[in-house]
């Protein structure tokens, strides 16, 4: 393809509602690029997450310039890549793959995306004690972002206790001992009782996984609440927390900023993040 023409895609499960194609293609149109963004849904294809790496290789052979990777494949593709950026290696999760010749290079723009969104949306939020639900690919990125932003102590809970423990150990290795700890889901009441903030980095709240990730009685006005899910933009968690007086952050900002960072990696061009934030607001209100 010419330098002004790009073929990219998204690998994941239940990605039909994703706004990534529209986000990338709108920005490309404004920059005068020919940009085709395709969805590669492992559920539709009948491919298990463990074979996501095969889809990466197939996309490279078909002439793709790059891929985004989402739930549940962000960790599954790691062993199928030729190299990782320092951040992707530290996180142990990839959400962006750039093809450079025959090489597939893994990056992670989730961490930078969440950090930028948090700094914009909750700039005065206290960070001494933060609770995070979810220790998967998105959870690893958000946890790194929170500690890089200055969180004093992060408690990670996950439906898979071993995964939470592994993430906490990795965080302490990178940020220093005692910065992160894992807790079991039954202990969530104790974890949130004196917390400054709560982040949902699980799929709960998505259209395909409706509901609240935490018992409503554990939300209180002294707790800020941040969400990773952006479809719908107002999840049950954000809506409930806001009604209770909690400062809230929806997942739209993270989606826009991570898309902008991926766009930059794919094209080498500087995206207009303000326009992409406006796109998120427009696209979510239209759906």
C-alpha positions in Angstrom: 0.0 0.0 0.0 1.1 3.6 -0.5 2.3 5.7 2.5 -1.2 7.3 2.6 -3.1 4.0 2.6 -3.4 1.8 5.7 -5.1 -1.5 6.5 -5.5 -2.2 10.2 -7.8 -4.4 12.4 -9.0 -5.3 15.8 -8.7 -8.8 17.3 -11.0 -9.7 20.2 -14.3 -11.3 21.3 -17.7 -9.6 21.1 -16.2 -6.6 19.4 -19.2 -5.8 17.1 -20.0 -2.7 19.2 -16.4 -1.4 19.1 -16.0 2.3 18.2 -12.4 1.7 17.2 -13.1 1.5 13.5 -15.0 4.8 13.5 -12.5 6.6 15.7 -9.5 5.6 13.5 -11.3 6.2 10.2 -12.7 9.6 11.2 -9.3 10.9 12.1 -7.7 9.3 9.0 -10.4 11.0 6.8 -9.5 14.4 8.4 -5.9 13.8 7.6 -6.6 12.8 4.0 -5.6 9.1 4.5 -7.1 6.0 3.0 -7.6 3.9 6.1 -9.6 0.7 6.3 -10.2 -0.7 9.8 -11.6 -4.2 10.1 -13.0 -6.2 13.0 -11.5 -9.7 13.5 -13.9 -11.3 16.0 -12.7 -14.6 17.4 -16.2 -15.5 18.6 -17.6 -15.1 15.1 -14.6 -17.0 13.6 -14.9 -19.8 16.2 -11.2 -19.3 17.2 -10.3 -19.7 20.9 -8.3 -16.9 22.5 -5.2 -19.1 22.7 -5.0 -19.0 18.9 -5.1 -15.3 18.6 -1.4 -15.3 17.7 -2.3 -17.2 14.5 -4.6 -14.4 13.5 -1.8 -11.9 14.0 0.5 -13.9 11.7 -2.3 -14.2 9.1 -3.0 -10.5 9.2 0.7 -9.8 8.7 0.8 -12.1 5.7 -2.3 -10.5 4.3 -0.6 -7.1 4.2 -2.0 -5.4 7.3 -0.1 -2.5 8.7 -1.1 -3.2 12.2 -3.6 -4.5 14.7 -5.3 -3.5 17.9 -5.9 -6.3 20.4 -8.6 -6.4 23.0 -10.3 -8.7 25.5 -9.5 -11.6 25.9 -6.4 -11.7 23.7 -4.1 -9.0 25.1 -1.9 -11.5 26.9 -2.5 -14.4 24.6 -0.6 -12.8 21.7 2.6 -12.1 23.6 4.5 -15.2 22.7 3.6 -14.8 19.0 5.3 -11.4 18.6 8.9 -10.7 17.5 9.5 -7.9 19.9 7.8 -5.8 22.6 8.1 -2.1 23.5 9.4 -1.6 27.0 6.0 -0.7 28.3 4.3 -3.7 26.8 7.0 -5.9 28.2 6.6 -4.4 31.7 2.8 -4.8 31.5 2.8 -8.3 30.0 -0.1 -7.2 27.8 -0.3 -5.9 24.2 -3.2 -3.9 22.7 -1.4 -2.7 19.6 0.8 -4.6 17.1 2.7 -2.8 14.4 4.1 -4.7 11.4 7.5 -3.6 10.4 8.5 -5.7 7.4 8.3 -9.3 8.6 8.4 -8.3 12.2 5.4 -8.0 14.5 6.1 -5.5 17.3 3.8 -5.3 20.4 3.0 -2.1 22.1 0.5 -1.0 24.8 -1.4 2.2 24.6 -3.9 1.4 27.3 -1.6 2.6 30.1 -0.9 5.9 28.5 -4.6 6.2 27.5 -5.9 5.7 31.0 -3.2 8.0 32.5 -4.1 10.9 30.1 -7.9 10.4 30.7 -7.5 10.3 34.5 -5.3 13.4 34.5 -8.0 15.2 32.4 -11.1 13.9 34.1 -10.1 13.5 37.8 -7.1 15.9 38.2 -7.6 16.5 41.9 -8.5 12.9 42.9 -6.6 11.6 46.0 -4.5 8.6 45.3 -3.3 7.3 48.6 -5.4 4.2 48.6 -6.9 2.8 45.4 -8.9 -0.4 44.8 -8.9 -2.0 41.3 -11.2 -4.7 40.1 -9.7 -6.8 37.3 -6.1 -8.0 36.7 -6.3 -9.0 33.1 -4.7 -7.1 30.2 -6.6 -3.9 30.7 -6.1 -4.2 34.4 -2.4 -4.5 34.1 -2.2 -1.3 32.1 -4.5 0.6 34.4 -2.5 -0.5 37.5 0.7 0.6 36.0 -0.8 3.9 35.0 -2.2 4.5 38.6 1.1 3.8 40.2 2.9 6.0 37.7 0.4 8.7 38.5 1.4 8.4 42.2 -1.0 6.0 43.8 0.4 5.2 47.2 -1.1 1.7 47.6 -3.1 -0.2 45.1 -5.2 -3.2 46.1 -6.0 -5.5 43.2 -9.0 -8.0 43.2 -9.8 -10.5 40.4 -12.1 -13.4 40.0 -8.9 -15.4 39.5 -6.9 -14.8 42.7 -3.7 -16.1 41.2 -3.9 -13.5 38.5 -4.4 -10.7 41.0 -1.4 -12.0 43.0 0.8 -12.2 39.9 -0.1 -8.6 38.9 0.6 -7.3 42.4 4.0 -9.0 42.5 4.9 -7.6 39.1 3.8 -4.1 40.2 6.0 -4.3 43.3 8.9 -5.4 41.2 8.6 -2.4 38.9 7.5 0.3 41.4 8.9 -0.9 44.7 7.8 -3.2 47.5 4.5 -2.5 49.2 3.0 -0.4 46.4 0.5 -3.1 45.4 -1.3 -5.9 47.2 -3.8 -8.6 46.1 -7.0 -9.3 47.9 -9.7 -11.9 47.4 -13.1 -10.8 46.1 -14.9 -11.7 49.3 -12.7 -9.1 51.0 -13.9 -6.3 48.8 -15.9 -4.6 51.6 -12.8 -4.2 53.7 -10.7 -3.0 50.8 -13.1 -0.3 49.8 -14.1 0.9 53.3 -11.2 3.4 53.6 -10.2 3.7 49.9 -10.0 7.0 48.1 -10.9 5.5 44.7 -12.2 2.5 42.8 -11.4 1.5 39.2 -13.3 -1.1 37.3 -11.0 -2.9 34.9 -13.3 -5.8 34.3 -15.7 -6.4 31.4 -18.7 -6.1 33.8 -20.8 -3.2 32.6 -20.4 -3.9 28.9 -23.4 -4.6 26.8 -22.5 -8.3 26.8 -21.7 -8.3 30.5 -24.3 -6.1 32.2 -24.5 -5.3 35.9 -22.5 -3.8 38.7 -19.0 -5.2 39.5 -19.3 -4.3 43.1 -22.2 -4.4 45.6 -24.0 -1.0 45.5 -23.8 -0.6 49.3 -20.0 -0.4 49.1 -20.1 2.8 47.1 -20.0 6.0 49.2 -19.5 9.7 48.4 -15.9 9.7 49.7 -15.0 7.4 46.8 -14.1 8.4 43.3 -15.0 5.8 40.7 -13.3 5.3 37.3 -14.5 3.0 34.6 -12.6 1.3 31.7 -15.7 0.2 29.8 -17.0 2.7 27.3 -19.8 0.9 25.6 -22.1 2.0 27.1 -20.4 5.2 28.1 -22.6 5.5 31.2 -22.3 2.0 32.7 -24.4 0.9 35.6 -21.4 1.6 37.9 -20.9 5.2 36.6 -24.6 6.0 36.8 -25.0 4.5 40.3 -21.8 6.1 41.7 -22.7 9.5 40.2 -26.2 9.3 41.8 -24.5 8.7 45.2 -22.3 11.7 44.9 -19.1 10.0 43.8 -16.8 11.8 41.4 -16.7 9.6 38.3 -14.7 9.0 35.2 -16.2 7.1 32.3 -14.2 4.9 29.9 -14.5 7.3 26.9 -11.4 9.2 27.6 -9.2 6.1 27.8 -10.7 4.8 24.6 -10.0 8.1 22.7 -6.5 8.5 24.0 -5.4 4.9 23.5 -6.9 5.1 20.0 -4.9 8.3 19.3 -1.7 6.6 20.5 -2.3 3.6 18.3 -3.1 5.8 15.3 0.3 7.5 15.8 2.0 4.1 15.9 0.3 2.9 12.8 0.7 6.0 10.7 3.6 8.0 12.1 1.2 11.0 12.0 0.1 13.1 15.0 -3.6 12.7 15.8 -5.8 15.4 17.1 -6.8 14.1 20.5 -9.3 16.8 21.1 -11.2 15.9 17.9 -11.0 12.2 18.9 -12.5 12.9 22.3 -15.3 14.8 20.6 -15.7 11.7 18.3 -16.2 9.5 21.3 -18.9 11.7 22.7 -20.6 11.9 19.3 -20.4 8.2 18.5 -21.6 7.0 22.0 -24.6 9.4 21.9 -25.5 8.1 18.5 -25.6 4.5 19.6 
